[in-house]
């Protein structure tokens, strides 16, 4: 079974930084693409960033230039480095293995002005 565990969220002021982690099990991590998504209160879940098995990346326009997705295959972990955070980044952040429907429990990110 696929299991995903997100961590690293917290509360920061605008302009601050956080690094989120997602550790996966139940898959051969190195051959799977991974993605980060977020969901704000009252809104639908939206895509933030993806990284392929070969470490090519794509970002939503709203976070491009501020967020970086990267992976450590030895640790079965994908990261999301978030810099220059804005209040509109406030959401619960989730990771996903591309091609699977399973989600982790999410980690809360709150950015105050």
Biopython code that builds the backbone (N, CA, C, O; Angstrom):
import numpy as np
from Bio.PDB.StructureBuilder import StructureBuilder

atoms = [
    (1, "UNK", "N", (0.832, -1.175, 0.000)),
    (1, "UNK", "CA", (0.000, 0.000, 0.000)),
    (1, "UNK", "C", (0.880, 1.244, 0.000)),
    (1, "UNK", "O", (1.954, 1.267, 0.602)),
    (2, "UNK", "N", (0.404, 2.271, -0.686)),
    (2, "UNK", "CA", (1.131, 3.525, -0.759)),
    (2, "UNK", "C", (0.838, 4.341, 0.488)),
    (2, "UNK", "O", (-0.320, 4.530, 0.859)),
    (3, "UNK", "N", (1.890, 4.823, 1.130)),
    (3, "UNK", "CA", (1.746, 5.699, 2.281)),
    (3, "UNK", "C", (2.614, 6.932, 2.088)),
    (3, "UNK", "O", (3.768, 6.832, 1.672)),
    (4, "UNK", "N", (2.053, 8.092, 2.392)),
    (4, "UNK", "CA", (2.732, 9.366, 2.253)),
    (4, "UNK", "C", (2.581, 10.144, 3.548)),
    (4, "UNK", "O", (1.476, 10.260, 4.079)),
    (5, "UNK", "N", (3.673, 10.674, 4.057)),
    (5, "UNK", "CA", (3.658, 11.421, 5.305)),
    (5, "UNK", "C", (4.316, 12.774, 5.080)),
    (5, "UNK", "O", (5.515, 12.854, 4.815)),
    (6, "UNK", "N", (3.518, 13.843, 5.188)),
    (6, "UNK", "CA", (4.017, 15.204, 5.034)),
    (6, "UNK", "C", (4.392, 15.788, 6.393)),
    (6, "UNK", "O", (3.800, 15.446, 7.416)),
    (7, "UNK", "N", (5.382, 16.670, 6.385)),
    (7, "UNK", "CA", (5.791, 17.351, 7.602)),
    (7, "UNK", "C", (6.482, 18.657, 7.239)),
    (7, "UNK", "O", (6.775, 18.905, 6.069)),
    (8, "UNK", "N", (6.740, 19.490, 8.239)),
    (8, "UNK", "CA", (7.497, 20.708, 8.042)),
    (8, "UNK", "C", (6.692, 21.984, 8.023)),
    (8, "UNK", "O", (7.269, 23.070, 7.963)),
    (9, "UNK", "N", (5.377, 21.888, 8.074)),
    (9, "UNK", "CA", (4.553, 23.079, 8.080)),
    (9, "UNK", "C", (4.682, 23.854, 9.375)),
    (9, "UNK", "O", (5.269, 23.381, 10.348)),
    (10, "UNK", "N", (4.125, 25.054, 9.369)),
    (10, "UNK", "CA", (4.174, 25.908, 10.539)),
    (10, "UNK", "C", (3.609, 27.267, 10.224)),
    (10, "UNK", "O", (2.991, 27.475, 9.180)),
    (11, "UNK", "N", (3.827, 28.198, 11.145)),
    (11, "UNK", "CA", (3.343, 29.567, 11.013)),
    (11, "UNK", "C", (4.527, 30.511, 10.875)),
    (11, "UNK", "O", (5.434, 30.504, 11.707)),
    (12, "UNK", "N", (4.517, 31.327, 9.817)),
    (12, "UNK", "CA", (5.589, 32.280, 9.561)),
    (12, "UNK", "C", (5.007, 33.610, 9.128)),
    (12, "UNK", "O", (3.845, 33.692, 8.729)),
    (13, "UNK", "N", (5.818, 34.646, 9.210)),
    (13, "UNK", "CA", (5.431, 35.949, 8.700)),
    (13, "UNK", "C", (5.700, 36.040, 7.202)),
    (13, "UNK", "O", (6.543, 35.318, 6.669)),
    (14, "UNK", "N", (4.989, 36.918, 6.539)),
    (14, "UNK", "CA", (5.219, 37.142, 5.117)),
    (14, "UNK", "C", (6.693, 37.434, 4.860)),
    (14, "UNK", "O", (7.332, 38.189, 5.593)),
    (15, "UNK", "N", (7.217, 36.816, 3.801)),
    (15, "UNK", "CA", (8.623, 36.946, 3.481)),
    (15, "UNK", "C", (9.492, 35.853, 4.062)),
    (15, "UNK", "O", (10.665, 35.738, 3.706)),
    (16, "UNK", "N", (8.937, 35.053, 4.946)),
    (16, "UNK", "CA", (9.679, 33.979, 5.572)),
    (16, "UNK", "C", (9.771, 32.744, 4.703)),
    (16, "UNK", "O", (9.302, 32.729, 3.565)),
    (17, "UNK", "N", (10.389, 31.695, 5.260)),
    (17, "UNK", "CA", (10.633, 30.462, 4.528)),
    (17, "UNK", "C", (10.248, 29.244, 5.349)),
    (17, "UNK", "O", (10.285, 29.271, 6.579)),
    (18, "UNK", "N", (9.881, 28.181, 4.660)),
    (18, "UNK", "CA", (9.636, 26.875, 5.248)),
    (18, "UNK", "C", (10.102, 25.813, 4.270)),
    (18, "UNK", "O", (10.120, 26.042, 3.061)),
    (19, "UNK", "N", (10.478, 24.652, 4.790)),
    (19, "UNK", "CA", (10.768, 23.508, 3.952)),
    (19, "UNK", "C", (9.866, 22.356, 4.350)),
    (19, "UNK", "O", (9.909, 21.887, 5.488)),
    (20, "UNK", "N", (9.054, 21.904, 3.415)),
    (20, "UNK", "CA", (8.167, 20.784, 3.629)),
    (20, "UNK", "C", (8.826, 19.492, 3.160)),
    (20, "UNK", "O", (9.611, 19.491, 2.212)),
    (21, "UNK", "N", (8.499, 18.396, 3.835)),
    (21, "UNK", "CA", (9.011, 17.084, 3.476)),
    (21, "UNK", "C", (7.856, 16.116, 3.292)),
    (21, "UNK", "O", (6.829, 16.227, 3.962)),
    (22, "UNK", "N", (8.025, 15.174, 2.390)),
    (22, "UNK", "CA", (7.060, 14.102, 2.195)),
    (22, "UNK", "C", (7.831, 12.815, 2.000)),
    (22, "UNK", "O", (8.597, 12.680, 1.045)),
    (23, "UNK", "N", (7.633, 11.874, 2.898)),
    (23, "UNK", "CA", (8.296, 10.584, 2.821)),
    (23, "UNK", "C", (7.297, 9.530, 2.367)),
    (23, "UNK", "O", (6.197, 9.428, 2.908)),
    (24, "UNK", "N", (7.689, 8.752, 1.372)),
    (24, "UNK", "CA", (6.806, 7.767, 0.758)),
    (24, "UNK", "C", (7.258, 6.353, 1.077)),
    (24, "UNK", "O", (8.446, 6.087, 1.256)),
    (25, "UNK", "N", (6.292, 5.456, 1.144)),
    (25, "UNK", "CA", (6.563, 4.031, 1.265)),
    (25, "UNK", "C", (5.541, 3.271, 0.432)),
    (25, "UNK", "O", (4.499, 3.816, 0.066)),
    (26, "UNK", "N", (5.839, 2.016, 0.135)),
    (26, "UNK", "CA", (4.931, 1.208, -0.657)),
    (26, "UNK", "C", (5.081, 1.385, -2.156)),
    (26, "UNK", "O", (4.286, 0.837, -2.919)),
    (27, "UNK", "N", (6.074, 2.134, -2.594)),
    (27, "UNK", "CA", (6.360, 2.335, -4.004)),
    (27, "UNK", "C", (7.861, 2.238, -4.223)),
    (27, "UNK", "O", (8.647, 2.355, -3.283)),
    (28, "UNK", "N", (8.251, 2.022, -5.476)),
    (28, "UNK", "CA", (9.660, 2.167, -5.837)),
    (28, "UNK", "C", (9.846, 3.650, -6.124)),
    (28, "UNK", "O", (9.574, 4.123, -7.227)),
    (29, "UNK", "N", (10.306, 4.362, -5.130)),
    (29, "UNK", "CA", (10.282, 5.814, -5.152)),
    (29, "UNK", "C", (11.026, 6.390, -6.356)),
    (29, "UNK", "O", (10.557, 7.341, -6.981)),
    (30, "UNK", "N", (12.172, 5.820, -6.677)),
    (30, "UNK", "CA", (13.057, 6.403, -7.677)),
    (30, "UNK", "C", (12.472, 6.426, -9.088)),
    (30, "UNK", "O", (12.960, 7.182, -9.927)),
    (31, "UNK", "N", (11.451, 5.632, -9.377)),
    (31, "UNK", "CA", (10.878, 5.590, -10.721)),
    (31, "UNK", "C", (9.563, 6.354, -10.825)),
    (31, "UNK", "O", (8.923, 6.341, -11.876)),
    (32, "UNK", "N", (9.160, 7.011, -9.763)),
    (32, "UNK", "CA", (7.887, 7.724, -9.742)),
    (32, "UNK", "C", (8.062, 9.227, -9.671)),
    (32, "UNK", "O", (8.912, 9.736, -8.941)),
    (33, "UNK", "N", (7.243, 9.930, -10.443)),
    (33, "UNK", "CA", (7.148, 11.357, -10.262)),
    (33, "UNK", "C", (6.383, 11.676, -8.987)),
    (33, "UNK", "O", (5.571, 10.874, -8.525)),
    (34, "UNK", "N", (6.642, 12.842, -8.422)),
    (34, "UNK", "CA", (5.985, 13.275, -7.197)),
    (34, "UNK", "C", (5.472, 14.696, -7.374)),
    (34, "UNK", "O", (6.022, 15.476, -8.151)),
    (35, "UNK", "N", (4.424, 15.017, -6.654)),
    (35, "UNK", "CA", (3.858, 16.350, -6.742)),
    (35, "UNK", "C", (3.477, 16.910, -5.390)),
    (35, "UNK", "O", (3.203, 16.168, -4.446)),
    (36, "UNK", "N", (3.464, 18.233, -5.308)),
    (36, "UNK", "CA", (2.945, 18.958, -4.155)),
    (36, "UNK", "C", (1.675, 19.702, -4.561)),
    (36, "UNK", "O", (1.594, 20.262, -5.654)),
    (37, "UNK", "N", (0.695, 19.699, -3.674)),
    (37, "UNK", "CA", (-0.586, 20.347, -3.876)),
    (37, "UNK", "C", (-0.961, 21.081, -2.597)),
    (37, "UNK", "O", (-0.390, 20.822, -1.538)),
    (38, "UNK", "N", (-1.918, 21.998, -2.696)),
    (38, "UNK", "CA", (-2.358, 22.698, -1.503)),
    (38, "UNK", "C", (-3.850, 22.972, -1.574)),
    (38, "UNK", "O", (-4.438, 23.045, -2.653)),
    (39, "UNK", "N", (-4.446, 23.121, -0.402)),
    (39, "UNK", "CA", (-5.872, 23.378, -0.299)),
    (39, "UNK", "C", (-6.119, 24.396, 0.805)),
    (39, "UNK", "O", (-5.844, 24.139, 1.977)),
    (40, "UNK", "N", (-6.641, 25.553, 0.414)),
    (40, "UNK", "CA", (-7.007, 26.595, 1.354)),
    (40, "UNK", "C", (-8.447, 26.384, 1.801)),
    (40, "UNK", "O", (-9.216, 25.727, 1.101)),
    (41, "UNK", "N", (-8.826, 26.932, 2.960)),
    (41, "UNK", "CA", (-10.204, 26.767, 3.442)),
    (41, "UNK", "C", (-11.227, 27.230, 2.416)),
    (41, "UNK", "O", (-11.111, 28.323, 1.863)),
    (42, "UNK", "N", (-12.225, 26.397, 2.165)),
    (42, "UNK", "CA", (-13.283, 26.737, 1.238)),
    (42, "UNK", "C", (-12.918, 26.636, -0.227)),
    (42, "UNK", "O", (-13.737, 26.965, -1.085)),
    (43, "UNK", "N", (-11.711, 26.189, -0.538)),
    (43, "UNK", "CA", (-11.268, 26.093, -1.916)),
    (43, "UNK", "C", (-10.937, 24.651, -2.279)),
    (43, "UNK", "O", (-10.762, 23.799, -1.408)),
    (44, "UNK", "N", (-10.855, 24.395, -3.576)),
    (44, "UNK", "CA", (-10.459, 23.085, -4.062)),
    (44, "UNK", "C", (-8.946, 22.928, -3.993)),
    (44, "UNK", "O", (-8.203, 23.909, -3.987)),
    (45, "UNK", "N", (-8.513, 21.692, -3.943)),
    (45, "UNK", "CA", (-7.091, 21.407, -3.943)),
    (45, "UNK", "C", (-6.479, 21.818, -5.283)),
    (45, "UNK", "O", (-7.046, 21.542, -6.341)),
    (46, "UNK", "N", (-5.330, 22.473, -5.233)),
    (46, "UNK", "CA", (-4.681, 22.927, -6.444)),
    (46, "UNK", "C", (-3.242, 22.423, -6.515)),
    (46, "UNK", "O", (-2.591, 22.195, -5.495)),
    (47, "UNK", "N", (-2.773, 22.259, -7.724)),
    (47, "UNK", "CA", (-1.428, 21.810, -7.976)),
    (47, "UNK", "C", (-0.417, 22.925, -7.727)),
    (47, "UNK", "O", (-0.660, 24.081, -8.072)),
    (48, "UNK", "N", (0.711, 22.575, -7.130)),
    (48, "UNK", "CA", (1.762, 23.530, -6.829)),
    (48, "UNK", "C", (3.025, 23.252, -7.643)),
    (48, "UNK", "O", (3.555, 24.155, -8.291)),
    (49, "UNK", "N", (3.508, 22.012, -7.615)),
    (49, "UNK", "CA", (4.760, 21.672, -8.281)),
    (49, "UNK", "C", (4.847, 20.176, -8.488)),
    (49, "UNK", "O", (4.242, 19.403, -7.745)),
    (50, "UNK", "N", (5.604, 19.762, -9.503)),
    (50, "UNK", "CA", (5.873, 18.350, -9.742)),
    (50, "UNK", "C", (7.347, 18.148, -10.057)),
    (50, "UNK", "O", (8.032, 19.055, -10.529)),
    (51, "UNK", "N", (7.812, 16.949, -9.787)),
    (51, "UNK", "CA", (9.165, 16.547, -10.140)),
    (51, "UNK", "C", (9.095, 15.133, -10.690)),
    (51, "UNK", "O", (8.472, 14.261, -10.084)),
    (52, "UNK", "N", (9.725, 14.899, -11.825)),
    (52, "UNK", "CA", (9.702, 13.593, -12.456)),
    (52, "UNK", "C", (10.738, 12.677, -11.837)),
    (52, "UNK", "O", (11.516, 13.079, -10.972)),
    (53, "UNK", "N", (10.729, 11.418, -12.308)),
    (53, "UNK", "CA", (11.722, 10.460, -11.820)),
    (53, "UNK", "C", (13.140, 10.891, -12.173)),
    (53, "UNK", "O", (14.093, 10.524, -11.486)),
    (54, "UNK", "N", (13.281, 11.671, -13.244)),
    (54, "UNK", "CA", (14.587, 12.151, -13.666)),
    (54, "UNK", "C", (14.885, 13.569, -13.166)),
    (54, "UNK", "O", (15.857, 14.193, -13.592)),
    (55, "UNK", "N", (14.044, 14.064, -12.266)),
    (55, "UNK", "CA", (14.244, 15.332, -11.563)),
    (55, "UNK", "C", (14.004, 16.574, -12.400)),
    (55, "UNK", "O", (14.491, 17.651, -12.055)),
    (56, "UNK", "N", (13.259, 16.449, -13.499)),
    (56, "UNK", "CA", (12.789, 17.652, -14.159)),
    (56, "UNK", "C", (11.586, 18.190, -13.387)),
    (56, "UNK", "O", (10.837, 17.415, -12.792)),
    (57, "UNK", "N", (11.396, 19.502, -13.392)),
    (57, "UNK", "CA", (10.400, 20.129, -12.519)),
    (57, "UNK", "C", (9.472, 21.051, -13.279)),
    (57, "UNK", "O", (9.817, 21.567, -14.342)),
    (58, "UNK", "N", (8.292, 21.252, -12.720)),
    (58, "UNK", "CA", (7.323, 22.224, -13.198)),
    (58, "UNK", "C", (6.648, 22.867, -11.999)),
    (58, "UNK", "O", (6.474, 22.238, -10.956)),
    (59, "UNK", "N", (6.266, 24.143, -12.163)),
    (59, "UNK", "CA", (5.682, 24.902, -11.071)),
    (59, "UNK", "C", (4.450, 25.664, -11.539)),
    (59, "UNK", "O", (4.365, 26.096, -12.688)),
    (60, "UNK", "N", (3.502, 25.816, -10.626)),
    (60, "UNK", "CA", (2.393, 26.718, -10.876)),
    (60, "UNK", "C", (2.918, 28.147, -10.962)),
    (60, "UNK", "O", (3.881, 28.505, -10.285)),
    (61, "UNK", "N", (2.282, 28.955, -11.795)),
    (61, "UNK", "CA", (2.731, 30.333, -11.964)),
    (61, "UNK", "C", (2.764, 31.097, -10.643)),
    (61, "UNK", "O", (3.607, 31.973, -10.454)),
    (62, "UNK", "N", (1.860, 30.773, -9.741)),
    (62, "UNK", "CA", (1.754, 31.490, -8.478)),
    (62, "UNK", "C", (2.951, 31.294, -7.559)),
    (62, "UNK", "O", (3.172, 32.102, -6.656)),
    (63, "UNK", "N", (3.729, 30.232, -7.775)),
    (63, "UNK", "CA", (4.864, 29.951, -6.899)),
    (63, "UNK", "C", (6.193, 29.948, -7.632)),
    (63, "UNK", "O", (7.242, 29.848, -6.996)),
    (64, "UNK", "N", (6.174, 30.053, -8.935)),
    (64, "UNK", "CA", (7.407, 30.007, -9.725)),
    (64, "UNK", "C", (8.358, 31.114, -9.291)),
    (64, "UNK", "O", (7.965, 32.273, -9.151)),
    (65, "UNK", "N", (9.611, 30.738, -9.082)),
    (65, "UNK", "CA", (10.614, 31.681, -8.634)),
    (65, "UNK", "C", (10.730, 31.790, -7.138)),
    (65, "UNK", "O", (11.698, 32.362, -6.636)),
    (66, "UNK", "N", (9.762, 31.253, -6.403)),
    (66, "UNK", "CA", (9.778, 31.303, -4.948)),
    (66, "UNK", "C", (9.914, 29.925, -4.312)),
    (66, "UNK", "O", (10.543, 29.785, -3.263)),
    (67, "UNK", "N", (9.327, 28.906, -4.941)),
    (67, "UNK", "CA", (9.337, 27.545, -4.415)),
    (67, "UNK", "C", (10.268, 26.673, -5.247)),
    (67, "UNK", "O", (10.435, 26.896, -6.446)),
    (68, "UNK", "N", (10.871, 25.680, -4.603)),
    (68, "UNK", "CA", (11.710, 24.705, -5.280)),
    (68, "UNK", "C", (11.337, 23.308, -4.815)),
    (68, "UNK", "O", (11.308, 23.041, -3.613)),
    (69, "UNK", "N", (11.050, 22.417, -5.751)),
    (69, "UNK", "CA", (10.791, 21.022, -5.439)),
    (69, "UNK", "C", (12.037, 20.213, -5.772)),
    (69, "UNK", "O", (12.638, 20.400, -6.830)),
    (70, "UNK", "N", (12.421, 19.322, -4.880)),
    (70, "UNK", "CA", (13.544, 18.448, -5.141)),
    (70, "UNK", "C", (13.345, 17.147, -4.395)),
    (70, "UNK", "O", (12.479, 17.047, -3.526)),
    (71, "UNK", "N", (14.152, 16.143, -4.735)),
    (71, "UNK", "CA", (13.957, 14.817, -4.158)),
    (71, "UNK", "C", (15.273, 14.201, -3.735)),
    (71, "UNK", "O", (16.331, 14.507, -4.284)),
    (72, "UNK", "N", (15.186, 13.328, -2.750)),
    (72, "UNK", "CA", (16.311, 12.534, -2.283)),
    (72, "UNK", "C", (15.855, 11.084, -2.343)),
    (72, "UNK", "O", (15.162, 10.604, -1.446)),
    (73, "UNK", "N", (16.247, 10.393, -3.402)),
    (73, "UNK", "CA", (15.777, 9.023, -3.604)),
    (73, "UNK", "C", (16.273, 8.067, -2.517)),
    (73, "UNK", "O", (15.591, 7.095, -2.191)),
    (74, "UNK", "N", (17.441, 8.333, -1.961)),
    (74, "UNK", "CA", (17.970, 7.479, -0.905)),
    (74, "UNK", "C", (17.103, 7.523, 0.346)),
    (74, "UNK", "O", (17.095, 6.577, 1.133)),
    (75, "UNK", "N", (16.373, 8.621, 0.531)),
    (75, "UNK", "CA", (15.502, 8.785, 1.689)),
    (75, "UNK", "C", (14.025, 8.636, 1.350)),
    (75, "UNK", "O", (13.171, 8.811, 2.220)),
    (76, "UNK", "N", (13.714, 8.314, 0.094)),
    (76, "UNK", "CA", (12.323, 8.219, -0.360)),
    (76, "UNK", "C", (11.535, 9.475, 0.004)),
    (76, "UNK", "O", (10.389, 9.393, 0.445)),
    (77, "UNK", "N", (12.153, 10.625, -0.182)),
    (77, "UNK", "CA", (11.572, 11.877, 0.278)),
    (77, "UNK", "C", (11.601, 12.932, -0.820)),
    (77, "UNK", "O", (12.592, 13.081, -1.535)),
    (78, "UNK", "N", (10.494, 13.659, -0.939)),
    (78, "UNK", "CA", (10.422, 14.824, -1.804)),
    (78, "UNK", "C", (10.222, 16.049, -0.922)),
    (78, "UNK", "O", (9.492, 15.999, 0.068)),
    (79, "UNK", "N", (10.870, 17.141, -1.283)),
    (79, "UNK", "CA", (10.846, 18.360, -0.494)),
    (79, "UNK", "C", (10.223, 19.505, -1.280)),
    (79, "UNK", "O", (10.219, 19.502, -2.511)),
    (80, "UNK", "N", (9.704, 20.469, -0.559)),
    (80, "UNK", "CA", (9.267, 21.722, -1.149)),
    (80, "UNK", "C", (9.854, 22.858, -0.323)),
    (80, "UNK", "O", (9.397, 23.135, 0.786)),
    (81, "UNK", "N", (10.869, 23.512, -0.874)),
    (81, "UNK", "CA", (11.458, 24.681, -0.237)),
    (81, "UNK", "C", (10.641, 25.899, -0.635)),
    (81, "UNK", "O", (10.514, 26.203, -1.821)),
    (82, "UNK", "N", (10.092, 26.592, 0.341)),
    (82, "UNK", "CA", (9.216, 27.727, 0.099)),
    (82, "UNK", "C", (9.874, 28.985, 0.655)),
    (82, "UNK", "O", (10.085, 29.101, 1.863)),
    (83, "UNK", "N", (10.195, 29.918, -0.224)),
    (83, "UNK", "CA", (10.793, 31.189, 0.154)),
    (83, "UNK", "C", (9.848, 32.332, -0.206)),
    (83, "UNK", "O", (8.910, 32.161, -0.984)),
    (84, "UNK", "N", (10.113, 33.489, 0.369)),
    (84, "UNK", "CA", (9.308, 34.685, 0.096)),
    (84, "UNK", "C", (7.822, 34.396, 0.229)),
    (84, "UNK", "O", (7.030, 34.752, -0.643)),
    (85, "UNK", "N", (7.455, 33.759, 1.308)),
    (85, "UNK", "CA", (6.074, 33.334, 1.501)),
    (85, "UNK", "C", (5.127, 34.521, 1.607)),
    (85, "UNK", "O", (5.469, 35.566, 2.160)),
    (86, "UNK", "N", (3.935, 34.335, 1.067)),
    (86, "UNK", "CA", (2.889, 35.338, 1.058)),
    (86, "UNK", "C", (1.667, 34.811, 1.793)),
    (86, "UNK", "O", (1.489, 33.596, 1.886)),
    (87, "UNK", "N", (0.816, 35.694, 2.321)),
    (87, "UNK", "CA", (-0.400, 35.225, 2.987)),
    (87, "UNK", "C", (-1.255, 34.313, 2.111)),
    (87, "UNK", "O", (-1.903, 33.403, 2.628)),
    (88, "UNK", "N", (-1.271, 34.533, 0.811)),
    (88, "UNK", "CA", (-2.054, 33.696, -0.077)),
    (88, "UNK", "C", (-1.497, 32.286, -0.240)),
    (88, "UNK", "O", (-2.139, 31.439, -0.860)),
    (89, "UNK", "N", (-0.311, 32.021, 0.307)),
    (89, "UNK", "CA", (0.230, 30.669, 0.335)),
    (89, "UNK", "C", (-0.350, 29.840, 1.474)),
    (89, "UNK", "O", (-0.103, 28.636, 1.545)),
    (90, "UNK", "N", (-1.110, 30.458, 2.360)),
    (90, "UNK", "CA", (-1.699, 29.750, 3.488)),
    (90, "UNK", "C", (-2.627, 28.642, 3.001)),
    (90, "UNK", "O", (-3.560, 28.893, 2.239)),
    (91, "UNK", "N", (-2.365, 27.421, 3.445)),
    (91, "UNK", "CA", (-3.128, 26.259, 3.001)),
    (91, "UNK", "C", (-2.599, 25.028, 3.713)),
    (91, "UNK", "O", (-1.565, 25.075, 4.380)),
    (92, "UNK", "N", (-3.323, 23.923, 3.563)),
    (92, "UNK", "CA", (-2.793, 22.622, 3.918)),
    (92, "UNK", "C", (-2.097, 22.070, 2.683)),
    (92, "UNK", "O", (-2.686, 22.026, 1.603)),
    (93, "UNK", "N", (-0.858, 21.651, 2.838)),
    (93, "UNK", "CA", (-0.057, 21.161, 1.731)),
    (93, "UNK", "C", (0.003, 19.639, 1.760)),
    (93, "UNK", "O", (0.226, 19.029, 2.805)),
    (94, "UNK", "N", (-0.201, 19.043, 0.591)),
    (94, "UNK", "CA", (-0.229, 17.597, 0.432)),
    (94, "UNK", "C", (0.756, 17.167, -0.645)),
    (94, "UNK", "O", (1.051, 17.931, -1.564)),
    (95, "UNK", "N", (1.261, 15.957, -0.532)),
    (95, "UNK", "CA", (2.049, 15.386, -1.613)),
    (95, "UNK", "C", (1.306, 14.217, -2.241)),
    (95, "UNK", "O", (0.376, 13.668, -1.651)),
    (96, "UNK", "N", (1.730, 13.840, -3.454)),
    (96, "UNK", "CA", (1.092, 12.761, -4.187)),
    (96, "UNK", "C", (2.103, 12.093, -5.105)),
    (96, "UNK", "O", (2.968, 12.752, -5.682)),
    (97, "UNK", "N", (1.984, 10.790, -5.232)),
    (97, "UNK", "CA", (2.747, 10.061, -6.232)),
    (97, "UNK", "C", (1.996, 10.143, -7.545)),
    (97, "UNK", "O", (0.833, 9.748, -7.624)),
    (98, "UNK", "N", (2.653, 10.653, -8.578)),
    (98, "UNK", "CA", (1.989, 10.833, -9.868)),
    (98, "UNK", "C", (1.525, 9.487, -10.399)),
    (98, "UNK", "O", (2.297, 8.530, -10.457)),
    (99, "UNK", "N", (0.248, 9.422, -10.787)),
    (99, "UNK", "CA", (-0.350, 8.183, -11.264)),
    (99, "UNK", "C", (-1.121, 7.429, -10.203)),
    (99, "UNK", "O", (-1.759, 6.421, -10.507)),
    (100, "UNK", "N", (-1.078, 7.891, -8.973)),
    (100, "UNK", "CA", (-1.803, 7.293, -7.862)),
    (100, "UNK", "C", (-2.755, 8.320, -7.258)),
    (100, "UNK", "O", (-2.546, 9.525, -7.391)),
    (101, "UNK", "N", (-3.788, 7.838, -6.601)),
    (101, "UNK", "CA", (-4.784, 8.712, -6.012)),
    (101, "UNK", "C", (-4.528, 8.969, -4.524)),
    (101, "UNK", "O", (-5.159, 9.849, -3.939)),
    (102, "UNK", "N", (-3.632, 8.230, -3.914)),
    (102, "UNK", "CA", (-3.388, 8.311, -2.489)),
    (102, "UNK", "C", (-2.773, 9.651, -2.092)),
    (102, "UNK", "O", (-1.866, 10.154, -2.756)),
    (103, "UNK", "N", (-3.278, 10.216, -1.008)),
    (103, "UNK", "CA", (-2.750, 11.442, -0.416)),
    (103, "UNK", "C", (-2.244, 11.177, 0.986)),
    (103, "UNK", "O", (-2.668, 10.224, 1.640)),
    (104, "UNK", "N", (-1.331, 12.028, 1.447)),
    (104, "UNK", "CA", (-0.925, 11.996, 2.834)),
    (104, "UNK", "C", (-1.907, 12.772, 3.689)),
    (104, "UNK", "O", (-2.967, 13.184, 3.218)),
    (105, "UNK", "N", (-1.547, 12.969, 4.949)),
    (105, "UNK", "CA", (-2.444, 13.662, 5.883)),
    (105, "UNK", "C", (-2.389, 15.174, 5.735)),
    (105, "UNK", "O", (-3.269, 15.875, 6.235)),
    (106, "UNK", "N", (-1.378, 15.683, 5.060)),
    (106, "UNK", "CA", (-1.214, 17.108, 4.863)),
    (106, "UNK", "C", (-0.479, 17.774, 6.007)),
    (106, "UNK", "O", (-0.428, 17.249, 7.119)),
    (107, "UNK", "N", (0.095, 18.945, 5.722)),
    (107, "UNK", "CA", (0.761, 19.741, 6.742)),
    (107, "UNK", "C", (0.348, 21.200, 6.560)),
    (107, "UNK", "O", (0.357, 21.720, 5.444)),
    (108, "UNK", "N", (-0.011, 21.850, 7.652)),
    (108, "UNK", "CA", (-0.560, 23.201, 7.612)),
    (108, "UNK", "C", (0.539, 24.239, 7.483)),
    (108, "UNK", "O", (1.526, 24.210, 8.219)),
    (109, "UNK", "N", (0.361, 25.155, 6.542)),
    (109, "UNK", "CA", (1.232, 26.308, 6.375)),
    (109, "UNK", "C", (0.386, 27.559, 6.553)),
    (109, "UNK", "O", (-0.613, 27.745, 5.859)),
    (110, "UNK", "N", (0.790, 28.415, 7.487)),
    (110, "UNK", "CA", (0.081, 29.661, 7.745)),
    (110, "UNK", "C", (1.058, 30.818, 7.624)),
    (110, "UNK", "O", (2.090, 30.838, 8.294)),
    (111, "UNK", "N", (0.734, 31.781, 6.770)),
    (111, "UNK", "CA", (1.589, 32.937, 6.533)),
    (111, "UNK", "C", (0.815, 34.187, 6.927)),
    (111, "UNK", "O", (-0.243, 34.471, 6.365)),
    (112, "UNK", "N", (1.337, 34.926, 7.884)),
    (112, "UNK", "CA", (0.686, 36.134, 8.367)),
    (112, "UNK", "C", (1.324, 37.368, 7.748)),
    (112, "UNK", "O", (2.509, 37.363, 7.414)),
    (113, "UNK", "N", (0.537, 38.418, 7.599)),
    (113, "UNK", "CA", (1.031, 39.656, 7.025)),
    (113, "UNK", "C", (1.636, 40.553, 8.085)),
    (113, "UNK", "O", (2.105, 41.648, 7.773)),
]
sb = StructureBuilder()
sb.init_structure("model")
sb.init_model(0)
sb.init_chain("A")
sb.init_seg("    ")
for serial, (resi, resn, name, xyz) in enumerate(atoms, 1):
    if name == "N":
        sb.init_residue(resn, " ", resi, " ")
    sb.init_atom(name, np.array(xyz, "f"), 0.0, 1.0, " ", f" {name:<3s}", serial, name[0])
structure = sb.get_structure()
